[in-house]
Amino acid sequence: MGAGAAGIAVAATLAQRGIGCDVLERAPSLGSAWASRYDSLQLHTIRSLSGLPGFPIPRSYGRWVARDDVVRYLSACAARSGVVPETGVEVTRVDRDDDGWRVQTSVGERRSRTVVFATGFSSKPYLPDWAGQDGAAHIPLLHSSEYRNPAPYEGQSVLVVGAGNSAAEIAVDLSSAGIDVTMSVRTPPNLVRRDTLGVPSQLLGIALRRVPERAMNPLSAALRRVSVPDLSAHGLPAPTGAMFTQFLATGTVPILDHGFVQEVREDRIRIVPAVRSVSGEDVNLIDGAVVRPDAIICATGYRPGLEPILDHLNVLDERGTPRVHGARTLPLAPGLYFAGITVQLAGLLREIGIEASAIGAAIAREINAGV
């Protein structure tokens, strides 16, 4: 389920093994998670380490692949593998059915021995409680999933809420266009250079992926100190505590800097504390200060949104993410796989390729064994 990078990768891997499958996608087209995001979006990982199995990304797309080129690439992967997603089909519930699965969809019921969820980690936009106070705000407010480019905000002041990559990229996109930008940050994020002297940070993430947590914490702090200037005077001190432990606990990926640090240092992006509430035209901050932006963009993240479909099967953890991924399945849910619904420091597309290959091999073994 899902016709993004993970769904196409799994289907293509199965096709290479001569195994057919149905690919269900609720959006009207494949790659919608990319196609529907802001115009300036690029891959955070380098082209050479972001291709799906057997399908390298064309060199002509450059080192940091743009949004539209990612969509074009995914479409080419699907076409070359003969993968034709069924679009406009939403899965609403999955239940165990004897030795297989019963899948309820918006167009009827399906039955299958094997089900792969490839719906992505960023499926359901998340808004903070204060953003849902009906009638409390007189300020235009939207989630970052609805933001496209700076054009609608010319001559306005914008408050970007959040401290992740989307928040930083949207803030830079706006400030580069001359928009007055303030960024509300609850917890100071970890900052990592996207590349240093031409060496992408992704390579470091790959090299260190098996380093123990107790070693990663001081190493992360040391890398921050030597690669990112002190931004305390601008409202962005380095995180306190163990940064890698925080990543494991919350799944918060470091901001990969591609101009954000410079914009903050030159005060083109002003940092303020977290939002407590919104009342009329006032945005009340937790330190008692009040700001009055013309618009608010909540880059407050996403959730996988799998609970309505899978919560009754006990396959999700307390954060609503799958308890297993890749070729692993749970004893209580044999034949139920998850691909790409995770957060990785080594690059999500690269990990999707690894998981897809593993899932394809596991399904082939099941078929050959007559499971």
FENFENWO-V916970 format. One record per backbone hydrogen bond with DSSP energy under -0.5 kcal/mol. CO is the residue of the C=O (numbers start at 1). NH is the residue of the N-H. If there is no record, write none. Layout:
BEGIN
((CO NH) (CO NH))
END
This chain:
BEGIN
((1 118) (3 31) (4 8) (5 9) (6 10) (7 11) (8 12) (9 13) (10 14) (11 15) (12 16) (13 17) (14 17) (14 19) (15 18) (18 20) (22 24) (23 86) (24 2) (25 88) (25 89) (27 88) (29 32) (31 34) (31 35) (32 36) (34 37) (38 41) (41 67) (46 49) (47 50) (52 55) (55 52) (58 61) (59 62) (63 47) (63 65) (65 43) (66 70) (67 71) (68 72) (69 73) (70 74) (71 75) (72 76) (73 77) (74 78) (75 79) (76 80) (77 81) (78 82) (78 83) (79 82) (82 84) (83 85) (85 87) (86 25) (86 89) (88 90) (90 106) (93 104) (95 102) (97 100) (100 97) (101 103) (101 112) (102 95) (102 104) (103 110) (104 92) (104 93) (105 108) (108 105) (110 103) (112 101) (115 117) (115 337) (116 118) (117 339) (118 4) (118 7) (121 123) (123 125) (124 303) (128 131) (129 132) (130 133) (132 134) (133 136) (133 137) (136 280) (140 296) (142 298) (143 146) (144 147) (148 39) (149 152) (150 153) (151 154) (153 156) (156 180) (157 294) (157 295) (158 160) (158 182) (159 161) (159 297) (160 162) (160 184) (161 299) (164 168) (165 169) (166 170) (167 171) (168 172) (169 173) (170 174) (171 175) (172 176) (173 177) (174 177) (174 179) (175 178) (179 181) (180 158) (181 270) (182 160) (183 185) (183 272) (184 162) (190 255) (192 257) (194 201) (196 199) (198 200) (199 196) (200 203) (200 204) (201 205) (202 206) (203 207) (204 208) (206 209) (208 211) (212 215) (212 216) (213 217) (214 218) (215 219) (216 220) (217 221) (218 222) (219 223) (220 224) (221 225) (222 226) (223 227) (224 228) (231 234) (231 236) (232 235) (234 271) (236 231) (241 243) (242 246) (243 247) (244 248) (245 249) (246 250) (247 251) (251 253) (255 192) (255 257) (257 194) (259 263) (260 264) (261 265) (262 266) (263 268) (263 269) (264 267) (268 181) (270 183) (272 185) (274 286) (277 284) (279 282) (280 138) (282 279) (282 284) (283 285) (283 291) (284 276) (284 277) (285 288) (289 285) (291 283) (294 140) (295 159) (296 142) (296 298) (297 161) (297 299) (298 144) (298 300) (301 126) (303 123) (303 124) (306 309) (306 310) (307 311) (309 94) (310 313) (310 315) (311 314) (315 323) (317 320) (321 317) (325 328) (326 338) (330 333) (331 334) (333 336) (335 115) (335 337) (337 117) (338 326) (340 121) (340 342) (347 351) (348 352) (349 353) (350 354) (351 355) (352 356) (353 357) (354 358) (355 359) (356 360) (357 361) (358 362) (359 363) (360 364) (361 365) (362 366) (363 367) (364 368) (365 369) (366 370) (366 371) (367 370))
END
